[in-house]
Amino acid sequence: MFQNVRTAARFPKPRLLVLVPMALAAFVLPAGGLAAAPASGSVGQPAATGAVSVIWKNCTSVHTRYAHGVGRLNARDHTRSGTGGVTTFKRSTRLYNAAMRYNSGLDGDKDGVACEKR
């Protein structure tokens, strides 16, 4: 029930050993090991992150992938006349939030629909 202080000092707590397959180790660590790792902390990050940000650069690039824009799941397009808003946009809160994180100017009227287009 009680541990002896001397016994605890001789037998430290067990440590967890994780074995990683070589295919994963090559992805996580650069070829030269930790010495070749960049100081920025980008080890293990996929190289395609720049491709995602190009989609949200401006509304023209958004329209190449989503023809009528991207909006929250329950968003409604606001128009000056109050009727006839766009309803054919891609409904995805996850995509809308990603667009707003990268470029908040895509939703100029703040109605929950980015780059709406008839």
N, C-alpha and C positions, 0 to 999 in steps of 0.2 A: 504494500500500500504506500509506504513512504520510501523515497529513494535516498540512498546514501549519497552525499555530495561527492565523495571520491569516486563512486561508481559512475555517476552521471558525467564526470569529467573524463573518465577513461573511455566511455562509450557514448560518443556524440549521437545526436538524433540521425536516423537514416536519411539519406538524400535520395531524391527521385532521379533515376537515370532513364533518359528517353533515347531510344534508338530510332534514327531517321533513315529511311531508304536513301540510297545514293542519288536517285533522281530528284528527290525533294531537296537534298542537301545542295545539289548543284543550282537549284533555283534560289534557295535562301542565301547561300554564300557565293561570292564571286570565285572564279577559278583559282586565284591565289590565296584563298582563305581570308581570314579576318584582316590581315595586313593590307590586302588590296581593296578592302571595302571603302567606299567614299565616306567622308566625314559628315555628309548631310543627312545620313540616316535613311537613305532611300534603298537599303538592301531589301530585296524581296518584293519591291513594288513592281507591278507590271509596267511594261514600257508603253502600253496603249492608253495611258491616262490622258495624254494630250489629244488623242482622237476624240474623246468624249467631250472635251471642252470646245472643240471646233463646232460641234452641233449647236451650242448655245451662244455662239459669237454674236449673231444678229438674227433678225427675223427671216432674212433671205435663206440663211443656212438652216434654220428650223424648218422652213417650208419645204426644203428638199427631202426631209424625212417625214414630217407631219404636215400634210398639205394645208390644213385649216387651223393649225396651232395646237397647243397643249394646254389643258386646263385641269383644275381640281375636279374631283369626282362629282361634286354637287354644284359646280359653278354655273353661272348664267351670264351670258355676254350682255353687257350694257351698251345701249345705243343712244344716240341723241333723241330720237323720236320715242324711245321706250318700248318699241315693238320690233319684231323681226330680227332678233339677235342670232349670231352664228350658233348652230347646234351640232355641227359636224366635226368639231375639234376632237382630238384624242383626249379621253377622260382618264387621267392618271395623276393622283395626288403626288405619287413618288416622282414622276417625271417633272411635274410642275415645280416641286420643291427643289429639285436638282437645277432646273433652269433659273430659278430665283436666286439660288446660292451663287451661281456663276455670273449671272447678269440680270440684276433686278429691273433694268430698263425694258426688258422684253414685255412686261405687263404694264404698259403706260397708264391705263385707266384704272388699275388696281381692282379689277373685277374677278380675278381668279382664272383668267384665260390669257395665256401668253401668246402673242403673235396671231391673234384671231384674224381670219381672212375668209371672206365669203366665197 
